[in-house]
Amino acid sequence: MGAYILKRLLSAIPVLLGITVIVFLIMAMIPGDPATAILGSYATPENVAKINRDLGLDKPIVQRYFIWLGNMLTGDFGRSFSLNRPVFDEILDRFSATLVLAGVSFVLASLLGILAGVVSAARQYGLADKLITFTVIIGISVPSFFLGMMMILLFAVNLRWLPVSGMYAIYGGGDMLDLIRHLIMPASALAVVATGVIARLSRSAMLEVLRQDYIRTARAKGVDERRVIMGHAMRSAMVSIIPVLGIQAGFVLSGSVYIELVFQWPGVGRMLVDAILKRDLLLVQGGVVFVAACYVFFNIVVDVAQSLLDPRIKT
Amino acid sequence: MKPIEWTRRSLFAAAAGMAMAASLGAPALAQTPPGVLVVGQIAEPKSLDPAAVTAVNDFRILVNLYEGLLQYAPGTLEVAPGLAESWEVSEDGTVYTFKLREGVTFHDGTPFNAEAVKFNFDRMLNEDHPYHDTGPFPLAFFFSAVEETTVVDDLTVQFTLNEPYAPFLSNLAYPTGLMVSPAAVEAHGDDFGRNPSGTGPFRFGEWRSNEAVVVEKNPDYWGEPAGTDAVVFRPITDANTRVAEMLSGGIDMMVEVPPTALSEFRDESFNVVEQAGPHVWFLILNAKEGPFADKRVRQAANYAINKEAIVTDVLEGTAEVAAGPIPPAFAWAYNEDLDPYPYDPDRARELLAEADAEGAELTFYVTEGGSGMLDPIPMGTAIQADLKAVGLDVNIETYEWNTFLGEVNPGLEGKADMAEMAWMTNDPDTLPFLALRTDAWPDAGGFNSGYYSNPEVDKLLEEARVATDQDRRAELYKEMQAIVQDDAPWVFVANWKQNAVTSDKVENFDLEPSFLLLLQDVVKN
């Protein structure tokens, strides 16, 4: 197992290096440059040249790449010019906010999704199955940002139950309860699609397992139906459900970009959108590399978890 | 049956849990506390160092923390005393001497004096200054005419300019001229922008990244103390969310209300405030080549476009029809005798027939959004339709803002016949000087992307820049406006009225023509 994990970790290195090259090149090639973004109407060639010199953008592109990469290897992600603070501090702040949102949302989606899938499978073509399937299809089909806006309109503007946006109340907040009140809408809106997908796939994974001989044997032996479903069938089904969870975790993370915009959640998605519009090169590059590294790492964790459940995978 | 019962119960439990969690909030969701004003801003500020920022969004916070030597007199764009009580300009317009207000201290307790003024300008302008590396200072060129800043005595400071430069005074009143505490810059270095210290009616409280900037009443302020205990600036980048926050009572004031959302606030629990500012929205016409090289075609475009309809229908009344290159907000320099080109498609067709330009094909650069650009895509398509009606065939090409600037600023030659553009300035000199002179063609480093050239206009603008007498300057600008309007290098479309909404708990609030947000007198119940 140790060797397997090590192998997977080593294979992540070229992936990450490739990502640094790609994100650096994309940011270098997109039209518009930081100096124009800073100066706006006042971007005369003279002013642009001065800003470029101040930001170190007057050096050749290859040299800039290696300076950036070298600094990053020593833990220095540089300084964001649009926020005037170290890129790494900003990413950590923002990423922890995103982790809270995406984490809660992902746990919500996994629990509800698997539950719904198992219930559907256990009562295939029954009323519960039909109701769940119907709800799930609607959930998958509604764009999450639209759902978010409708939730704001209903729960915050009309009913005034929940705050519209942000992570904490500006005054008198800051505790767990405050965080939960701010989390309910964005986390639910973000969870809806993932819940639906997980429910659909859990249902088919369970149905497949429930048709297996050993389930029939268990039932024939008179094992309690609850134990058949939750014990015998679930454990096998999880092998095919877990990779789905891994993929959905990625979707939840990328879906958080829209949700963070709608609910003004101070997360990394909103940060990247702002940074791209302002051409804040170091912040975009650092942010993308960081998020990609987390995603790669998360995939390794999923693969390892899967191989623990099903020893055949470890090759 | 058993397993299903179990899950059904758990589903109920989950649902009940969520409902409870939701209702937890209901009674606790209070309005913002009295004495605290929460302002919905359009973005996170970059920095609270006035020399380092360029965005109106950041200036809205800064003008409450800092003061400059001069300021704009309330309700106008004319300069008035600020931290300087009085000033004198030498005969030749190159030496400015300021007498400073006595007994003013920065929030960190250090005194405001001539040394502090010198520190501020040297930091921005002098590359050898030990704190020049706390930049970059993108708008430092506002003061590039300053050759030397001299301390005459503790409360007298003198600027020597390398040539006469009339906009110097209004540039001092601009936020780039706000005075920072030298001691605080020395203490915090690069991080001064997050630990600001000025002389204003509010002092810095805290900055929670991406959540809020809090400023508190300055108890030691030299003038009238602020009307609120604290102001909280919240960045809410999504316009719909900003509107929802305002409707739900989460914020007390919002700026830049989208035109389509204004109707939501037409009831008595809200006040809508409007103020015309130094803004022009126009179309640059390529006067070097193609149909617009002919003045009659440029005039035809001005007649053909229904500006009234754009302003009332597309912009929902949040702008007024523009008459020329200088906005009416610069009251002293504005030529009142000029009327906007009327909407007259027949006259446009006549002119096009005279110029033999009927059915010409035109390329039109449109942006998706950008500073001061209002609603550029609907405006662009309305313009396209109006020009089509008089027989001009317009192809729109749309670009994201920074890409757009990268296409337009180097000049339209060989690429396009017209492009959208908007400017907000602090002096009537700025826009025409940078965008209408022959010496401001793109290859010379200016913004005259349509290659307009009229020696008479050049002469008037050069002269106005060095004239130290304001009446003389006004005369020159008025003459320039009449010529430019007739030459029609641009289609003059709209002057934006900035707007804001406040809740009925906010009193004494007015928007300024400078588009700055002065909150000193505002009271929040």
Interface residues (C-beta under 8 A of the other chain):
Chain A: I30 P31 G32 D33 T36 A37 I38 L39 G40 S41 Y42 A43 T44 P45 E46 N47 K50 I51 D54 L55 R79 F81 S82 L83 N84 R85 E90 D93 R94 A97 L112 L115 V118 V119 A122 R123 A128 M149 I152 L153 F155 A156 V157 R160 W161 L162 P163 V164 S165 G166 M167 Y168 I170 Y171 G172 L177 I180 R181 I184 S188 D224 E225 R226 I229 M230 L261 V262 F263 Q264 P266 R270 M271 D274 L277 R279
Chain B: K2 P3 I4 W6 T7 R8 S10 L11 A14 M18 A21 A22 S23 L24 G25 A26 A28 L29 A30 T32 P33 V36 V38 A43 E44 K46 S47 D49 A52 T54 G135 P136 P138 L139 F141 D190 D191 G193 R194 S209 N210 E211 A212 V232 R234 P235 I236 T237 D238 N240 T241 A244 E245 L247 S248 G249 G250 G370 S371 Y399 E400 W401 N402 T403 L405 G406 E407 N409 W423 M424 L434 G445 G446 F447
